[in-house]
């Protein structure tokens, strides 16, 4: 059963946005998906509470302090939203049952430096367990100097960059209604769905 962990020790980098949309993607494919929230802010759990009954179901996955409950029988995919400051034993515990880790990364010098040590820690986990790790650019405007610096940083990491998601209010608007890009007519979010294509292929691989 695929277990996707969305992680970055930096707060405010878009982990919950990414986690909820990954869950929404799996649900759109008819998967029995559960979304867990290990963050004290419980943003993903709030999103679940906002999700309308008519939307494709996404179940809540109970995640306690240092403990992840076993998903019930019939669950096919699990997505886990994680807290800021994740490292050490807490990181190892959350990665224990993970198949894939997606690291959202914003194109700012602060985010880049805050994430570098975490990526090194993940590299050790990759060597030990064969964990799949990939990056997703968050709020990336390709016309800016910050985007160029971001590309230079990513090239030196040796990790796949699955896509760069633009800064758009679509995510804010949909999240406030418990929805994702994959819950609305594709024509409304066509540009954003194109930016998700690489990530979706990786999730399905």
N, C-alpha and C positions, 0 to 999 in steps of 0.2 A: 504494500500500500504506500503510495507516494506521500511523504511528509515534507512539506516545504516550509522552511523557517525564514522569516524576513527579519533581518538583524542589522543593526548599526548602533554603536555606543553613543552616537551623537543624537541628541533630542531634536525634534522638529524637522527631520530630514525626509519625512513622508512614508515612514514604515506602515502606518495604519492605512493610508491611502493605497499603498501597494498591496498589502495583505488582503484588504477587502475586495479589491479588483481582481486579484488572483482567485479568491474564493468565488467571486462572481463569474469569472471565466470558466472555472470547472463546473459550476452549476449550469451555465449556459450549454455545456456539452452533455448534460444529463447525468453528471456524476453525483454521487452521494457524498457531499463535502461538509466537513466540519471546520469551523474557524475558532481557534483558541486565542486568548489574549493574556499574556503574561505581564503586561504593562500595568502599573498602578493606576494610570489614567483611564484605563479601560475604554479606549476610544473605539476599538473594534466591537466590543460588547455593546456599546451605545449604538453603533451602526446596526448591529443585529436587531436591537430593539426597535429601530426605526424602519426596518425592512417591511414593506407592505406584504400582506398575505398573498396577493396575486403574483408576486415575484417568485422566481424559482427558488426553492428552499435552500438555505444554508443553516446548518445546525450549530449550536454553541458547543465548543469543546472545553470542558472544565480543566483549568490549569491552576494548581495551587502553588504555594510557596515551595519551590524546589521539587515540585512533583507534577507530573503530567499524567492525567488519567488515561487509561486505555480506551480508545474509541470503541463504540459498540459495534457489534456484528452488523455487516452490511455497509459500513462506511468504506468508501473507495479512495478518498483523497482528504488530506488534512493540511490546513494552513495555520501557521502559528505567528502571531504578532508578538514582538519582544520589547522589553523595556530599554530605555537609555542606560548607559553605563554597564552594559552586559559584558562580562569577562570572567576569566577564571573558572571556578567550579560551577557557577550558575550557567555559564556558556556551555561547558562540557555536558552538563546534565540535560540542557535543552536540545543539544545536538545529538544526544545519544541515539535517538530513534529517527533522526532526520536523514533524508536522502539528498535533499538539495537545500542550499542556502542562497537567498537573494539579498544582496547588499545594495540598498538605495544610497546614492551618493550625490550630493548637491555640488555644483561647480563653484565653490568658494574656498579660499585658502584655509579658513577655519575648519570647514567640514573635511577637507582633504587631510590636513594634519591630524585631526581628531580620529580619523578612521584608519590611518596607516598602521598603527600598532595592532589594531583589531584584525586587520587583514593578515598581518604576520601571524597572529594567533590562529586564525582560520587555516592558514597554510600548514601549520603543524597538524591540525585536525585532518586536513586533506591527506597528508602523508600517512597518517595512522589508520584512517578508515576508508579512504577513497571517496570521501564526501564531494559532491559536485557544488562548486561555488561560482557565482557569476554576479556581475555588477549591472545596475540600471541607473542611468543618469536621471536625476529628478530636477524639474524646473530648469531645464537647460535651454537657453536661447542661443542658437547657433551663430547669431550675428555678433556676439560679444567676445571680448578678450578673455573673460572668465571661461567661456566654452573652449577656447583654444588651450588655455592652461589645463583645463579638465582633461582634454584629449591627451595632452603630453603626459600627465600624471598616470592616466589609465594605461597607456602604452607600456609603461615601465613595470606594471604589476604582474603581467603574465596571466591575467584572468580575462575571460570573455566579457565584453560589454554587449549586453543583449539589446540595448536601445537607449535612446535619450528622449525623455518625456518632456514636452513643452510646458511652460507655465500657462495654465488655462483655468478659468473658473468652472469648466465642465466638471472637474473632480469635486470641487466644493459644492456645487449645485446638486450633484447626484448623491454625494455622501449625506447631505442634510435630509435626504429622502430615503436613505437606506438602500440606494441603488448603485450600480456600477456602469461602466461603459458598455457592458455586455447585456444590460437589461433594457436598453432603449433602441430605437430604430437606428441601424448602422449609419444611415445618412446624416443623422444629427451629430455624430461624433467620428466621422470618417477619418479625419486627419489623425485623431488620437488612436484609433484602432490600427492605423498603418504603423504608428510608432510602437505598438504592442506586438507586432507580428513576430519579431525575433524572440521576444520573451515567451510568447505562446508556443512557438515551436520547441523551445528549450524545455518548457514545462511538460510538453507531450512526449519528449524524447525519453 
